[in-house]
Amino acid sequence: MIRPATTADLRRLQEIERAAGELFRIVGMDAIADDPPPTAEQLQSYMAGGTAWVATGPEGDAVGYILVEVHGGWAHIEQVTVHPDHAGRGIGAALIGHVDHWAAEQGLERLSLTTFRDVPWNAPYYERLGFRHLPATEVPSWLQDVMEREERHGLPAWPRAAMTRTRAAHPPA
């Protein structure tokens, strides 16, 4: 089940982020693994804007989450994370599908995200979900700003990619 994130989820979302971050040690990206999760204030900002959702497990606890920002006609996925204990079950795809449906309701045309180009569970995963790499000449200025912010945060040590896809054609329910 996917539902809006609540303040009761804050600690769990940070736990999910820390656990998922540990996977980056496997590919020698310890700095990413050591990066702190979003703060409670950052998460609450997305919640207040109605752009934070969680996927829940059988017990009703959060097992994954997604955070979205709106820029023009695009729904930008700022973060999508699934706890490693629940990986490989389509939860990330379901969260993105939920955002896709939400974007249709909002009249948004595209989904976008930035990710690590060469990490198997990043860009190659999103390609399987229909995202394509944006050439530098097609990156809108607001997305360039996002990537510059990521660069200042230390992410350019590993190749990054801006990716997008057209929102699915289904009408809102």
C-alpha positions as CSV (number, residue, x, y, z in Angstrom):
1,M,0.0,0.0,0.0
2,I,1.2,3.5,-0.8
3,R,0.0,6.4,1.4
4,P,1.0,9.9,2.3
5,A,4.0,10.1,4.7
6,T,3.2,11.4,8.1
7,T,5.3,12.7,11.0
8,A,5.0,9.3,12.6
9,D,7.1,8.0,9.7
10,L,10.0,10.4,10.2
11,R,12.4,8.2,12.1
12,R,11.6,5.1,9.9
13,L,12.3,7.1,6.7
14,Q,15.7,8.1,8.1
15,E,16.3,4.4,9.0
16,I,15.4,3.3,5.5
17,E,17.8,5.9,4.0
18,R,20.7,4.8,6.3
19,A,20.1,1.1,5.5
20,A,19.9,1.7,1.7
21,G,23.0,3.9,1.9
22,E,25.0,1.0,3.2
23,L,24.7,-0.7,-0.2
24,F,26.9,2.0,-1.7
25,R,29.9,0.5,0.2
26,I,29.7,-2.5,-2.1
27,V,30.7,-0.3,-5.0
28,G,33.3,1.7,-3.1
29,M,31.1,4.7,-2.5
30,D,31.6,5.0,1.3
31,A,31.0,8.8,1.3
32,I,27.5,8.2,0.0
33,A,26.9,5.5,2.6
34,D,28.1,7.9,5.3
35,D,25.9,10.8,4.1
36,P,23.2,11.6,6.6
37,P,19.6,11.0,5.7
38,P,17.2,13.9,5.1
39,T,16.5,15.8,8.3
40,A,13.1,15.7,10.0
41,E,12.6,19.3,8.8
42,Q,13.4,18.4,5.2
43,L,11.0,15.5,5.3
44,Q,8.3,17.5,7.0
45,S,8.6,20.1,4.2
46,Y,7.7,17.5,1.6
47,M,4.9,16.2,3.8
48,A,3.5,19.7,4.2
49,G,3.5,20.1,0.5
50,G,1.8,16.8,-0.1
51,T,4.7,15.4,-2.0
52,A,6.0,12.6,0.3
53,W,4.6,9.1,0.1
54,V,5.5,5.8,1.8
55,A,5.1,2.2,0.7
56,T,4.1,0.0,3.6
57,G,4.7,-3.6,4.4
58,P,2.2,-6.2,5.7
59,E,2.5,-4.8,9.2
60,G,1.8,-1.3,8.0
61,D,5.3,0.0,8.6
62,A,7.1,2.1,5.9
63,V,9.4,0.0,3.8
64,G,10.1,2.7,1.1
65,Y,9.5,6.3,0.4
66,I,9.5,8.9,-2.4
67,L,9.9,12.7,-2.3
68,V,8.8,14.9,-5.2
69,E,9.3,18.5,-6.2
70,V,7.3,20.3,-8.9
71,H,9.1,22.4,-11.4
72,G,7.0,23.8,-14.2
73,G,5.3,20.9,-15.8
74,W,7.6,18.3,-14.3
75,A,7.4,16.1,-11.2
76,H,11.0,15.8,-10.1
77,I,11.7,12.8,-7.9
78,E,14.1,14.2,-5.4
79,Q,14.5,10.8,-3.6
80,V,13.1,7.3,-3.9
81,T,14.4,4.7,-1.4
82,V,13.5,1.2,-0.5
83,H,14.8,-0.6,2.5
84,P,17.2,-3.3,1.3
85,D,15.2,-6.0,3.2
86,H,12.4,-5.2,0.8
87,A,14.3,-4.7,-2.5
88,G,13.5,-6.5,-5.6
89,R,9.8,-6.6,-5.0
90,G,8.7,-3.8,-7.2
91,I,8.3,-1.3,-4.4
92,G,10.4,1.4,-6.0
93,A,8.5,1.0,-9.3
94,A,5.2,1.1,-7.4
95,L,6.2,4.4,-5.7
96,I,7.2,5.9,-9.1
97,G,4.0,4.6,-10.6
98,H,2.1,6.4,-7.8
99,V,3.9,9.6,-8.5
100,D,3.2,9.1,-12.2
101,H,-0.6,8.9,-11.4
102,W,-0.3,11.9,-9.1
103,A,1.5,13.9,-11.8
104,A,-1.4,13.1,-14.2
105,E,-3.9,14.5,-11.6
106,Q,-1.8,17.6,-11.3
107,G,-1.6,18.1,-15.1
108,L,2.2,17.5,-15.1
109,E,3.8,16.2,-18.3
110,R,7.1,14.7,-17.2
111,L,8.9,12.9,-14.4
112,S,12.5,13.5,-13.8
113,L,15.3,12.5,-11.4
114,T,19.0,12.7,-11.0
115,T,21.0,9.5,-10.2
116,F,24.3,7.8,-10.3
117,R,25.0,6.8,-13.9
118,D,27.0,3.6,-13.3
119,V,25.5,2.2,-10.1
120,P,23.4,-0.9,-11.2
121,W,20.4,-0.1,-9.0
122,N,20.4,3.5,-10.1
123,A,20.5,4.7,-13.8
124,P,20.1,1.2,-15.3
125,Y,17.1,0.5,-13.1
126,Y,15.4,3.8,-14.1
127,E,16.1,3.0,-17.8
128,R,14.1,-0.2,-17.3
129,L,11.3,2.0,-15.9
130,G,11.2,4.1,-19.1
131,F,13.5,7.0,-18.1
132,R,16.0,8.2,-20.6
133,H,19.2,10.2,-20.1
134,L,18.8,13.9,-20.8
135,P,21.6,15.3,-23.0
136,A,23.1,18.4,-21.4
137,T,21.5,20.6,-24.1
138,E,18.0,19.5,-22.9
139,V,18.5,19.9,-19.2
140,P,16.2,22.7,-18.0
141,S,17.8,25.5,-15.9
142,W,16.0,24.4,-12.7
143,L,17.4,20.9,-13.1
144,Q,20.9,22.3,-13.8
145,D,20.4,24.1,-10.4
146,V,19.6,20.8,-8.8
147,M,22.7,19.2,-10.3
148,E,24.9,22.1,-9.2
149,R,23.5,21.7,-5.6
150,E,24.4,18.0,-5.7
151,E,27.8,18.9,-7.0
152,R,28.4,21.3,-4.1
153,H,27.3,18.4,-1.8
154,G,30.1,16.3,-3.1
155,L,28.2,14.0,-5.5
156,P,30.3,14.6,-8.7
157,A,33.0,12.3,-7.5
158,W,30.9,9.7,-9.3
159,P,29.2,10.2,-12.7
160,R,25.7,11.6,-12.4
161,A,22.8,11.6,-14.9
162,A,19.7,13.6,-15.3
163,M,16.9,11.4,-16.5
164,T,13.3,11.9,-17.6
165,R,10.3,10.2,-19.0
166,T,6.9,11.3,-20.2
167,R,4.2,10.7,-17.7
168,A,2.1,7.5,-18.5
169,A,-0.9,8.1,-20.7
170,H,-3.5,6.8,-18.3
171,P,-6.1,9.4,-17.1
172,P,-6.4,10.2,-13.4
173,A,-8.9,8.0,-11.5
